[in-house]
């Protein structure tokens, strides 16, 4: 293994599966393993073969059917576990037995009830036994970061003497800080390897303090050349080091880490989504590399920069991980983002139309978290139908209930004036009351020919398009409005229809 090559050891199917609520079937584990092979991780820890017959079967199937990565099984330092691990992985193209034993005082005394001498002997015998089956043996001193460093290093030396080819230093409970961890790894590299290039130092960090990825990457500078992690960072308690974050950190910052990985990064997002779907564990929106918002931009400043040059705000090419960059339309979006969205929909507007549509968009965006394509098209359609205002609805209030007659009060202005007038109406419902108030404001008594509410989107903040058709003295005019509030939208649509009648009477083209 070249010294500048970093081995990616993925433990999604073993440590990741131990997370509460995850219970993958053998077929699901095989599906994930095949995807991990497409991602080109170097080692797949397929499971803990001795844990159950189902786990044994799952590991065996992966060993028989998945080609490319090394297939590993975890085993405690007991003869039965090691034999079971060998039986499960022996059909693999390349296989590994990964043995572990606790070395911290609290684990030895409270959990194992073994003396340090007994622990040391179990490690020697177990690595020796595993080595009879394969020349690829990994040893992990569990809870290494809370162990006496001298004793822990002594166990690693013994494991190497018995033939272990990978020494993994687990931060089992996420206790270490980057400085602690790198100092410990330097000791392991210097004192256990002693210049040998046929043994790999590995990391296995948990995320209890949110430092798993930082600890793992820092260890590269101490000579670590294998990092263990799980897709999406799943695992017990707060989870594991995130495989995808390690891959992209090393790929993006080769200038800093000086190592390379053989992963096919374009398979990162498909792998992440598959694991999320089969485990039932959602991916947090702001998750690095694979989260929904990892390459999404809503801020107007950010959108403007990204549209000019992606690298202004993106340090990774979204396509390199199987994702796409997104310009999200929301209340923080600016003209550049709005124009880009229109261009992608092949919508061309004149300057005045664009300005009017942008104002309508900003008004709607203040009410909604995000404006999607359907809603954007509705905004543009509405903008194209604007008619001259004889009356303008400034605001409205409605009041009603099961025991109260619905009442609506509207505040309007006329023409280009700014002086406001207030009118109140009642009706059979809040929309009817609003129409009654607006009739008073206009001085007209049109007949309502048609009234339709068409949902543009679904959800609690859904946008609706309201269409109103009125008739007066044989003349029909329509009005349309979009809003997240059906009553308000109805009022605005009615005003537009009223303006159509008033403008036609005044000889204004409509």
Buried (B, 14 or more C-beta within 10 A) or exposed (E): EEEEEBBBBBBBBBBBBBBEEBEBEBEBBBBBBBBBBEBBBBBBBBBBBBBEEBBBBBBBBBBBBBEBBBBBBBBBBBEEBBBBBBBBBBBBEBBBBBBBBBBBBEBBEEEBEBEBEEBBBBBBBBBBBBBEBBEBBBBBBBBBBBBEBEBBBBBBBBBBEBBBBBBBBBBBBBBBBBEBBBBBBBBBBEBBBEEEEEBBBBBBBBBBBEBBBBBBBBBBBBBBBBBBBBBBBBBBEBBBBBBBBBBBBBBBEEEEBEBEBEBBBBBBBBBBBBBBEBBEBEBEEEBBBBBBEBBBBBBBBBBBBBBEEBEEBBEBBBEBBBBEBBBBBBBBBBBBBBBBBBEEEEBEBEEEBBEBBBEBBBEBBEBBEBBBEEBBBBBBBBBEEEBEBBBBBEEBEBBBEEEEEBBBBBBBBBEEEEEEBBBBBBBEEBBBBBBBBBBBBBEBEBEBEEBEBEEBBEEEEEBBBBBBBBBBEEEBBBBBBBBBBBBBBBBBBBBBBBBBBBBBEEEEEB
